[in-house]
Amino acid sequence: MCSGIVVNPACLQNYQLLVEKKNSIRYIIYKIEDNEIAVESIVTDDQLEDSKNDYENASKSTYESLMQDLKTRTNNFSDCRYAVFDFKLSFDRPGAGTSKLDKILCPDAAPVKQKMVYAASAEAIQKSLNSCKFMVFQASDEAELAHEELLEKLKEKYVK
């Protein structure tokens, strides 16, 4: 908490529901507001059109829904956010069925002060959510958010 930003307890409560696969939560978007990291949005399988085939298409349609949601909430990627995504994929390796991804979005178009606050506060939310359980990605532009880019990083981790 070196940035003075605290993590609202609802962040961890909802993250635990995602990890425990309760309420079919697929992603959570967090926002810093009033010196606190708070839940901005929770999206479940029921709210998504094509989440049933996620293992077949490596969560592509669900991930694209997350990106569209982030784009809308950040005014076309000009604002920062944190997000946790339940990425479903299949590889020819046992135990590589799902991966929890923590995304830190600090786009180039965001104000410098805001990027600094989000970067400095990232450790607080990661510790609160016990982020050692998932992969962390930081993105500064839309290209770094591409599904293919993320899939390659996951393959590097899981397929050796």
N, C-alpha and C positions, 0 to 999 in steps of 0.2 A: 504494500500500500504506500510506496514511496511517493506516489503522485497525489496522495490525499483523496483518492477515489476509493470508495468502499463498494463491496459487492453485495447486492440485495440477496437475502436468503432464498428468495424465489428462483434465482438463477440456478442454484444447486438443486433445489427440489425438482424443478422441471427437467434439468439435465439427468437426474437419477431416473426419472420416468422414461426418458429416451433410452438410457442404457439398459434399463430393466424391461424395455419393450412394452411398457404399459401405455395405454391410450394411443398406440400406434404413432407416436411422435416421430417425424422424419427430420425436421430441422427446427432450430431455435435461433432467432436473431436477437442479439443484445445491443443495447445502446447506452451510452453514457449520458445521463440527464440529472441535473441538480447534484453534481458530485457523487453520483452513484451509478454503478453498472446495473441495469435493470433489463428484464425481459421485455422486448418490444413486440415479438411475434412468435407464435408457436404454430407449426403446421403439421397436421396429421395425414395419414394415408387417405382418410375419408375426404379431405379437402383437395386431394390431387387426382387428376384425371387418369393417369396411366402409370400408377405406381406398382401395379400387380406384376409387371414384367421386369422389374428392376434387376433381378439376378441375370436375366438374359441380355439386357442392354447396359449393364454396369451403371445402373441408376441415372442414365443419361436424361430422361425426361424429367425426373424428380429434381436432379441437379439444375437443369435449365429453369425449372420453376423457382428454385432458390435464387438463381442469378437474376431472374426477372424481378423477383420480390426485392432483392437487394438494390437493383437498379432503380426501382420505383421509390423505395424508402430513402435512398441516398441522393435523390434528385440527379439521376443519370451519373452515378458514381462520383459525386462531388462532396460526399460526406463519408465519415468513417463508421464502421460497425464491426462487431464480432459475430460469428455464427458458428454453430455446431451442426454438423450434417451426418446423418446415418447413411453411409455409403455402402450399398449392397453390390457385391461383385462376386464372380466366381473365377477361380484359377485352377490349374491342375496341381493344386497343392492343398493338403488338408489344413483346415484351420484358417483359411483365408476367405471366409464368407462375408464378413462385414468389417467395416472399419469406421471408427468415429473420427471425424475430421473437425478440427478447430481452425476456422479461417479468421484471420485478422485482416480486415479490409481498410487500408489507408491509401486511398487513391491520390494520384499526383495532383488532382484538381482540388483536393480538400485544403482548407486553410492550414498553414504550418503549425500554429498553436494546437489545433485540434489533432493533427497527426502526432504531435509530441505527447499530448495527453493520452491518446489511445495506445501509443507504443509504450509509454511509461506504465500504463495501467494493465497491460496485457498479462504481466506476471501475476497480478492479483486475481484475475479471473481464472487463469490457468491453475493456480494453486487451489482456488476455491472449488474448481471442478475436478481436481486431481487429474490434470491433463497428461500425466505419464501414460494414460491408457489410450491416447489417441495421437494421431499425427497433426502437427501444427504447420499451417501454411500462411505465409503473409503475402498479400497481393497489393500492388500499387497501381495496376491498370487492368483493363478488361481482358487483355491477352493472357495475363497470368491467371485469370479465373476460368479459362477455357476447360471444358470437360476433358478434352484430349490431353491437355497439359497435366491435369490432376491424375488422370488414369495412368499416364507414364510414370509419375512419381510413385503411385501405389504399386505398379508392377515392379519398379526398382526395389521396393521394400519387400514385396511378397514373393516375387518369382526370381529365384537365383539359380 
